[in-house]
Amino acid sequence: MKIWNALLGLFCLVLTGPAAAALPVPPAPALEARAWLLLDVQSGQTLAARNPDARIEPASLTKLMTAYIVFSALRDGRLALNQPLVVSEKAWRTEGSRMFLDPKRPVLVEDLLKGMIVQSGNDACIVLAEAIAGSEDGFAALMNQTARRLGMSQTRFVNATGLPHPQHYSTARDLARLSTALIRDFPEFYKLYAMKEYTYNGIKQPNRNRLLWLDPNVDGVKTGHTESAGYCLIASSQRDQRRLLSVVVGTSSDAARAMESQKLLNYGFQFFETARLYSANQAVARIRIYKGSSNEVQAGFQQDFYVTVPRGSANRIKAELHFTNPMLAPVSRGQKVANLRLSLDGQPLGDFPLVALQGVSVANIIGRGWDSLLLLFK
């Protein structure tokens, strides 16, 4: 099939006022960590990384997946925040960090969420897992199903807590994907990750995420630690409508994971900017359709489309439209119909699929015949 290239009409990101000079982007800071990754949540672009696909022990970062499944159950009505749950002996006796549940006293789902998120309670995780799946093993199967659905191809879970197991592993990239999904899909519950402390059973425990105290722009997400995993932190920060996510694993101390994460977030905010190029369902292009009830289809994105570039360079983004010609009806809404190829100063930024913003059905016999004649001479 012949591919036609066309410069997208009048595409240059228009900024108000004079264009700012591009800020030179230095290399990312060298971090004292086994692996790390910096992600722009809006554009989905990785800004910097080291060993992002290396297998790592996620420790209590595992609880992000436990929370994701619990949030899903709450959204779907399978659990309720005011629902009391029984504390099993297994949950009560679990090792590691805990919220100090009383096996003789039922506990509300809302309290368990706060105990899991703020206090990193392993006992809370097991109570929630048993309530949703009947057992922790059954819950682990749900975790792995959800991981596959989210595209976490290098992750496997065997428990809901993150306690060490040779077959319990993930990567910095997969954990960034999970954290992004949690923030995007459950904003009403994500705010719990900003809580600095929580008291249950008369015991007050602080959130182990030091950045909640050190940086007012940080509003989550989760710490993790075992002797074998080292000290880990996934942190998210929002400044001027931009949200960045850092994943730092395998540092030497609690203080180090906070300091290294702060370095990474500051680097991303200082040297990069994120621009919204198109709104959801905005027509990026109109493509000629043959043998259809309409002569053209509008192509665009179904969600707001962002791109992250070095600070001061967004006004120099260029775009080309790539599509198959001729394009024949029928076309369904949401069907991929073209690629938008973006570049900056001659360097490719990537190809991004455009979809049909409305469907185009097949024309009647007269319309199809006329277009057949046109195609003979095209």
N, C-alpha and C positions, 0 to 999 in steps of 0.2 A: 504494500500500500504506500502510496506517495504521501510524504509528510510535507506540509507547507509551513514555512516560518513567516511570522508577521510580527512586526514591532507593535506592541500593544499601544493603541492610540492614546497619545498625550499622557502616557504613564511616566511620571516622575513624581516622587512624593513631594507635595507642595507644603512647605513650612511657612509659618507666619514670620515675617521679618527676614533679615538677611541670614543666609546659611552660615552656621558656625563652622570654624575650621576643625577638621578631624583631629582627634586626640590620638597621638601615637600609642599603640597598645603594647606594653611590655610583656614579657613572658609571665605566666601565672606564678605566684609566690611558691617557693619550695616548702612543702609541708612535711612535718615530722609525723607521717602516718603511712600505713601500709597501702591504703588506696583512698582515693577521693574523687569527687565529681562536683562540678558547679553547673546548675541548670537554670535557665530562664523559664519560669513556669508558663508564661503566656505564649511564648513562641515555641516552647519545647526544645530549644536549641541548647546543646551542651557547650558551655563557654570555656571550660578547662577541665582536665581530668588526668589522673594517673592511675593506672591499673584498674580502670572502671569495670572490666569484665573478669577480673581475677576472682576466684571462688573465695569467699570469706565467711566467717562465722557471724551471723547477725545478732547474736545475743538478744537483748531485750528490744532491739529494733523489730524483732519478730512481732511484737505486740501491735505494730501498725496494721499487720494483716488481721490479727485477732480483732482489733477495733473495727476494721473495714467490714468484716463479716457481721459483727454485732450491729453496726450502724445500718447495714442492709436489712437485718432482721427487724430493727426498729422501724425503718421506713416502710417495710412490707407488712407490718402489723403482727409479726410472729413473736415479738417481744414488746413490752411497754416499760417506760421509764419507772413507773410506780409499781411494777410487778415484783413481789417478793420471791426470792429464790432460796432454796435450801443449800446450806454449805455441807458438802460431802466430806467424809473423812480424808479422802485423797487431797481435796483442795486445802483442808485445814493443815495437813501434814506436809504440804509441798515445801521444798527448800528454796533458798534464795530470798530475794526481796518480797515483801508481803505487806498487806494492809491490815493484818492481824484480825482476821474474821473469827467470829465465835461460832463453833459448830452447833450450838444450841439456839442460835438466834438467826432467823431468816434475814436476808439483806436485800435491799431494793436494787434493781438494775442500775438506776441512776448513781447510787453510791458505788456500785461495782465499777462503773465506767470511770468515775473519778479516782477510785483506788487503783485501777489499772493504768490510767493515763498519767496521773500526777505522782502517785506513790510507786508505780511500776510493780504492782502487786501480782505475784505469780498465783497466789490463792484466788484473787479476783478473776484472773484469766481462766482458770480451770472451772470455776463455778459457771461462768458465762458459756464456756465451751460445752460443758455437760448439759446446760439448759437448751442450747441450740441443736446439738447433734447427738445427745445421749451419752457420749463419751469423748474423751480427749482425742482418741484415735480417730473416731468418726469426724471430729472437728478438723483434724489435720487433713483428712481427705477433702473437706470443703475448702480448706486453705489452698491446697494444691490445685483444685479446680479453678478457684478464683485467680490464682497466680497465672495459670495458663490463659485465662480470659483476658487478663490485663497485659499479656505479652511478656511476662516474667519467665523467659525461657531457660534461665540458668539458676532457677531457685527450686528448692525442695524443702518442705516443712514436715517435721515429725511430731511437733508439739506446739502448744498455744503460747508458751512462755518464753522460749528462746534458750532454755537450759541446754548445755552442750550435748551434742549427739553427732556421730560421724556422718550421718546422712541428713543432717539439718544444715543447709547452706544457702547462700545467695550471693549477689554481687552488688557493688555500689550502683551500677546502672539500673539493675532491677529494683533496688530499694528506692531510687529516685523516681522510677516509674510508679511504684506503689504509693509513695508519699504524694506525688502529683495527683493521682487518682483520688486519694482520700480528701485532699484539699478541694478539688474540683467537685466531687460528687456529694460531699457532706459538709458544706460550709456551716450548717447549723450546729454540727457536733465538733467541727475543727476548733471552734473557740475554746473548748475545754483544754486544749494543749497550751493555752496561755495562762492557766491557773498556776500561781506560784507556790501554793501550799494547799494541803487538804488534811482535815482532821477526821479520823474515824475511830470509834471505840476508845475515845479519849486520847488518842495518839496522833500528834501533829507531825506530818512529814513534809519537807520541802520538795518541790520539783527539782530534779537533778540537772535540769538544763540551765546552766549558769547564765546563758545569754539573755534569758528573760529579765535578769536584773541588770546586765551590763549594757544592753542595747535596746532602747525603747521600740525599735522597729521590728524586733524579732518577736514572733507570736506563736512559736512552736518549733520542732515537733517532738522528737524523742531521743532519749539517751539509751545507751546499752553498755554493759560491761560484764565480762568474765575474765578469768586469768588468761585463758587461751585467746580470746577475741581482742583483748586490750580494751581501751576506752573509746567508745564510738558516739557520734552525735550526728543526727540529721536535724538541720536548723532551717527555718524559713523566715525570710524578712521581706517586708513590704515598704517601699519608699517611693513616693511620687507616682503611685498607681502601678509601679513595677513590683513583681514578686520574684525573688530568687530563692533557690533551694540548694543547700550545700549538704553533701554526704561525706563525712570524714570518719574513717574506721581505722582501728588499730593504733591509737596514740598511747602514750606512756602514762598519762594521768588525767584526772578529771579537769584540771586546769588547762592542760595541753589541748584537749579536744575542743574546749571552748575557744581558746586563743587561735587555734588553727582554723576553726570554722569562721571566726570573725575575720581573719585575714582573707579568706576566700570570698566571703560575702562583700567585703569592702572593695576588693579587686573588681568584682563584677559590676557593682554600682558605679565605681569611679570611671571605668574605661569602656563601658558599653551602654548603649541605649536601645530601647525596644519601641518600635513604631507600629501602629496599627495601619496597615496598608488598605484593608478592605473591611467593611462591616459584613455581618452575616446576611446572606441573601442579596448582597449588592451585585449588580451585573458587572462583571469584570470584562466580558466580551460578549458579542453577539455573533453566533456562528451560523452560516448558511446551511439549511437543511433541505434535502431533496426528497420528493415523494411523500411529504408530510402535510398535515392539516395546517401547519404554519410554515413559512419560509425560513424561519430562524429560530434558534434556541438561545436563551440567555444562559451564560456560564458564569459560575462564581463559587463562593465558599459557603457552606452551611453554618459555619461559626465565624466569629470575628477572626481575621487573619493577621498575625503579628510576625515581625521578623526582627532579630537582634543583630546589630552591627556595631562597629566601633563608634564611640561617641563623636557626634559631629559629622557623620558621613551618610545619614539616612537620606538626605536630599540627592544623593548621587546613585541611588538604586535604579537600575534599569531592568526592563522586563521584555520578554519575547513570548508570544503565544504559539504553541505547537499543537496542531490538531490534524486529524486524518481528513483528507479531502478527496472525493466527496463524502459527506456524511449523510446517511440515509435514515429515514424514519422507519420504525418507531424509535423514540428516545424516552426513557423513563425519568421521572424526577429523581435526582440523586445519582444518576448514572454518570460515570466519568466520561467526559467528552473532550478534554484538552489537558495540556500541561502548561503551567506558567513557569518559565525559566527565568530566575532572578540572578542578577550579577551586580557586583560592586567594583568599579574601576577595572572592569575587564575580568575580574575573578569570579567564578561561579559561586553562588550562594545555595543553589539547589533547584530541583524541579518539584513543583507542587501541583497536585491534581486539581483540576476544576471540574465541577459537576453541573449537570443540567438543573437549573432552578425551577423548571416546570417541564411537564411531559409534553411530547409532540406525538400525536397518533398518526397513523397512515392516512394519506389523502384518498379521496374517491378515485374512481378509475380515470376520470378526465385529468385530475391533478397529477396522478402517477404517470399517465401517458405524456403529458406536456413536459414534465421533468425528465422523462426518458429521452425525449427529443433534445432537450437542452444538454443533457449529458453526452449525447452523441457528438455534439459540436464543441464540447468543453475540452 
